[in-house]
Amino acid sequence: MSKIKTRPFDLVNYLQDEDDIAEYIRQVLEDGDPLLLGAALGDVARARGMSKLARDTGLSRESLYKSLSGDRAPSSDTLFKVLKALGFKLTVAPSAAGEQAVRPAAT
């Protein structure tokens, strides 16, 4: 009987194009966990190449690895630099709960 070879799952192998990456980041943002966002951006950075991202953001590779490890939340400065360098922008839309949230009082 032959042995089946397996390898650990790595999401990076499935981030094939811009739509995959955008959907992945969108899902992570909906979760609202900044640590998960850092890890997701780290996945995307590994899929695209950390060295290129470092050049495009002006941040060191070491700094990017630390910020995008999932062990800590990336700073807003790093978040915006990384998203821009990856070719994405952050947009805001009301959530279902937010649509019924605080509304200005009628005068």
DAQUI-V727278 format. One record per run of one state. SS is the DSSP state (a for helix, b for strand, c for the rest). FROM is the first residue (numbers start at 1). LEN is the number of residues. Records with the same first field share a line. If there is no record, write none. Layout:
# DAQUI-V727278
SS: FROM-LEN + FROM-LEN
This chain:
# DAQUI-V727278
c: 1-10 + 15-3 + 32-2 + 49-1 + 58-3 + 68-8 + 87-11 + 101-7
a: 11-4 + 18-14 + 34-15 + 50-8 + 61-7 + 76-11 + 98-3
